[in-house]
Amino acid sequence: MKLSQLTKIMGLCLPLCLSTVGFAKENNVVPEQKFLVGTWTNTEGENNVFPSEGVYTVKLNRDGSLLPISELKIPHPSWIVLSKDRKFAYVTNETEKGNVTALKVNQDGTLTTINSVKSLGDHPTHATISKDGRYLLAANYSVEPNHAGVAVFPILKDGAIGEAVQNIPFIEGSGGVADRQKSGHAHSATFTPDGKVAYVADLGADVIRAYDYVPNQKAPLKANPALDMKFAQGSGPRHLLFSHDGQFAYVTTEMNAQVTVLKKEVGKYKVIQSENLAARDHEDHKSAAGLVFSPDQKFLYVGNRKKVNEIVTYAVNDGKLTLVGRYSSGGVEPRAFAIDASGEYLIVSNVFTHTVSEFKRNKTTGALTPTRVALQIGQPTDIKFLP
């Protein structure tokens, strides 16, 4: 890459080495890795002093330092999902009348656009790929009523996205939180580890809807309400993770800021534990975000936003959670985060402070320590590691 190209990239993606303590000691070096950063982009006239231009590729060096290496200009690529072979990435373009876009991941980590299709809804905020790699599911959140739901797209042999084959609208809300639940709002889509069931979180209706996956049918998703996960009115289920064996499910509920554990019993998930993310029971401390496991699934990391802006860490034992600690995210609005393949580092996207912050993990205790190494990227919303 030419120096002029790198300078242009770094003009909108700046390394912030806030302290020399951030770099790993010689005996803690990790393999060089790359990750992608999704963002909310800003058009001319919008109020953002540090606008993003699309998806960024960043190198995590062996010493823990971060180096931006490329950008792909694309509107509002807020969520990223990678194909199983990591040769393709799919992003949700989170706009009114949204799109989903297919990208080729080149060997050097740079990205090339393949194609883009309408998401059949507004503000697509999350996506997932079926375990057999045949279909992309996009969750259309939609701020306004009547444009939310889940859409299903075939993935073609060249990695391109085909036109949607199914669109399931989410119409009714629970009304529990007046300004958030007047109607349905699809916030995430997640397959069970065996790939047989897709669960779509409806934040507006306080339910995670279950769909049997029937790939050889014209409509690949078939509603199975008997398997729905239901939550208290006003809680707002947002994101879902499964344990490797599928015996446990972990759900963040946004408005009441909890993480809930469900155990599979006779084919259905039932609640066995709920933990408050915030140390204080105050509305300004309640806004659950994403959640990720450590590579060994011994620890779970959960985001909480509003005025606390923390990554809450839990030890996982026999499926249940025990609090390890609450750690400042290093910015405002920790929407999403990811852990590198070695398990040494956790990288956080702090949306409203325009920072991607790095933390060192204690792999024995799960504790986080800020390295004080960060990147300045306009409104970062997602982090996904490449192989």
N, C-alpha and C positions, 0 to 999 in steps of 0.2 A: 504494500500500500504506500502511495506517495505521501510525503509529509503534508502537502497541501490538503489531501483528502482527510487525513487524520485530524488536522487542525480544524477543518470544517465540522467533522463529527464532534470533536471535543468542545466546539463552541456552544453546543447545546447539551453536552453530556460531559460534565467536568469532574475529574477526580478531586475529592476533598480529603486530603490526608491530614486529619486534624491533630494527629499525634503520632510520634514514631513508635509508640507502644503497640500500634495496631498491627505491625508486621510479625508474622510467625517466627518463632525461634527455629534455629536450624534443625532441631530434632523433631519439629512438628510440621515439616513441609508436606504439602499435599500434591497430588497429581494436578497438572495444569488442566483447567476446565473452562467451559464457556457456558454462559446463560443468556437467555432472552429476557428483555424487559418490555412488557406491554404498557401502554399509556393512554390517557385521555389527551387528544391533541386539541389545539386551539386555533381557530381561524382568526383572521384579522378583525380587530375590534372587540374581541372577547377580553375580559379582565384577567389577564395572566401575564406577569412580568417575565416569566421564564417558560415560554411555550414549547411543548414537545412537537415532534414532527412524525412520530410513528413508532416502529419497533426498533429496539437497540440490541446489538450483540455486544456482550461484555466478556472479557477474559478474567477469570480468577487465576492469578499467578500462583506458583508454588509457595511463595512466601506470604500469601494472603492478600497481596495488593490487588487492586481492581483496575482494569484498563479497558475503556470503550474502544471497540475496533470497527464497528460499522453501524449504519442506520438504514432502515427502509421506510420511505415516506408512504404513509397509509393512514387514513382517518380513523381515529378513536379505536385502536386495536387493544381493547381493555382486558381481554382474556385470551390465553394461549393454551392450546392442547396439541400434544405431539403424537404422531403416529408411533406405533409400536417399534418400528425399525428406526425411528428418529430421522427419517429422510424427508418428512413433510411436517409442517406446522399449520394449524388452522386457528384463525383468530376471529373473534366477534368484533364487528365494527359497531360500537355502542352508540348509535345515533337514532333519532326518530326515523322510521322506515329503514331499519338497520340492514346490514349485510353480514355474511360470513365469507371469509377469504382464505383461499388455499395458498400456501407458500412452500417453495422448495428450500430445504436446508442444505446449503452447499458444504463441502468438506471443510472449508475454512470458517464455517459458522455464519457466513453472510447469507442473506435471504433473497429469493427471487419470487416475485408474484406469479402465480399460475392462473388463477381466475377468482372471480367474486360473484356471488349470487345473493338475491334478496333473502332475508331471514324470515320473511312473512310475518313480521311483527315489529314492534318498536323496542329500542334499547336492548339488544341481545347482550347479556352480561356474563354468560357462562356457556361452555360447550364440553362435550365428551365424545369419545369414539367407542363404538361397540367392540367387544373383546375380539370378534372375528375380523375387525377392521373394515367392515362393509358399509357402516353408516356413521354419520356425524349427527349428533343431537345438539340443537341450540336452544337455550332457554331465553325466550324474549321476556324481559322484565316488564317493560312498558310503564312509564310514569303515569300516563293517563289510562282510563278504563278501556277495555275491549280490544286491546292490541297485544295482550300477553299470552303466553303459552309455550309449548314445545314443538319445534319443527324438526323433521327427519330428512336428511339429505344423503343420497348415495355417494360414496367415495369411489371415483373412477380409477382405472388401472394406472393412469399417469399421475395420480395424486390430486387431480382436479375434483371440485365439488359439482355434482349433478344437481339438477333442479329438484326441489323438495317433492317427496312422495307422500308426505303426511304432515298435517298441522293440527295440533290439538289445542284449542283455545282454553284459557283460564279466565273465567268470567266473574264468578261470585267471590266476594271477599267475606271475611268473618265479621268485619266492623269493629273488631276489638280495639284497634288504634285508629281513630277517625281519619287522620290524614295519611295513613299508610295502608289501610285495609278496606277501602271502599270497594275494591275489586281484586281479582287474582293478580299475582305477580310471580312469575316463574323466576327463581333465582339461581338454580343450579340443576344439573342432571348428572347422575352417577349410576354406573352399572355395578351390580353385585360381582364379587370376584369370579364367580362361575359364568358370568355373562348372561344369565337367564332372565334377570329382571332389571329394569331400569327404574330408578327412583328420581322423581322430579320435585324439588322443593317449591311449594307454593307459599311464599312469604305472606301473601295477602289473605290466604284462607286458613293458615295455621295447620297445614297438612303437607306431608311429603307423599305424593301420589305414586302408586306402584303400577308398572306396566310390564306384562310379560313380553319378552322379546321373541318375535316370530319372524325371523329374517326372510323366510321364503314366501311370506304373505305379501299381498299388495301394500297393506298398511303394517309395517313391522312392529308397531307398538299396540298392544291390546290391554286396555284398562283392567286391573285386577284390584278393585277397591278393598277386598278382604285383606290385602297385605299393606294397605295404606298405614303410614305412621302419623298419628294424630297428636297434636300439642295443644296446650292451654290457649284459650283465646287471648290474642294480643301478644303472643310470644314471638311469632315471625320466624319460622325455620328458614335458614339461609344456605348452609353448606353441610355436606355429608361425607364421611369417610367410613370405610369398612376395614376391619382387621384382615390380615392376609387370608385367614381361613373362613372368613365370612360369618363367624359366630357372633361378632359384636359390630355394632354400628355406633358412630359418634356424630352428633349433630350440634351445630351452633344455632341458637335461636337469637336473632338479632336484637329485638326490642327489649326482651327481659335479660339479655346478656348472660345466657347460660350455655354450658356444654352438657349435653344429655347423652347417656350411655344406654343403648338398647341391646338386649341379648336375644338371639334367635332361639325360639322355643316352639317346637312343633311347626316349623316352617314360617313362623311369624315373629317379627321383632317386637319385643316388649321392654318398656322402660325399667331399668334397674338402678339408675343413679342420675341425679342432676346436680351440677355444681355451678355456683355463682362465680362469674369471672371477676367481678368487681369486689374490692375489699369493703366498700361502703354501698349501702342500698340507697342510691341517689340516681335520679334520671340522667343527670349529666355524666354518669359513669357507666352508662349502659348502651353499648352498640357493638355486639359481637360481629366478628369478621370471619376470616378464613381459619383453617386449621390444617396442620400437617403432622405426620408421624416422623420420628427419627427413622433412619434406614432399618434399624433392628426392631422397630415398633415398641421399644421399651419406654418411650416418652412421646407425649402429645403436646404440641404447641398451638395455642389458640390466641387469636387477636381480639383485642377490645379497644374501642375507639372513643369518640367524643372527647371528654376532657382528661381521660386517664392515659390513652395511647400506650397500651402495654401489650407485651407478649406474655401470656400466662402459660406456665409450664407445669405439666403433670407427669408423674410416673404412672406407668400402666402395669398393673399386676392382676392376673386372672380376669382381664377385661376392664376392671374398675380403675378409677383415677384417684391419685393422691397428689395434693398440691406440692410442687417443688418451690415455686416462687413466681413473683410478678416482676417483669423487667421492662423498663422504659424502652419504647421502640426506637428511640433516637430521632423522632419527628412527630408529625401529626397525621393521623388517619392511616394506621398500618393495615391496609386493605388485604394484602396477600404477602406470602413469604415462602421460601423454599430452602431445603437443606441440600448441600452438595453430596455427591456420591460417597465421599469418605466419611461423612457425618461430622466433620470438623467445624463447618461454618453454616450459619443460618443467615440468609440475606432477606431483608425486609423492604417492601415498597411503601414509603410514607408519602401519601398522595399530596397533601396540601402544603408540605414543606419541600416538595420537589427533591426528595432525597431517597437514594437506595443505600441502606445502612447495613453494615456487616457486624455479625456477632460470632464469637468463638464459643463452641459448645464443649462442655465437660461431658464426655461420652459415658462417664460412670454415674454422675449425679443428674445430668440433664440441664444443669445450670448454664445460664448465658452470661457472657462477659463482652461488653462492647469493645471492638478493636479500635474504634474511632477512625476507621477507614470508611469512606462513603463516596458516592457519586451524586452529582447534582443533575437530575433528569426531570424535565417538566412533567408533573402529575403522573408518576409511575403507579401502575395499577396491578401488575402481575409479574411474577418471576418464574421462569421455567429453565431448568438446567438441561443442556445438551450432553450427549455422551462424550 
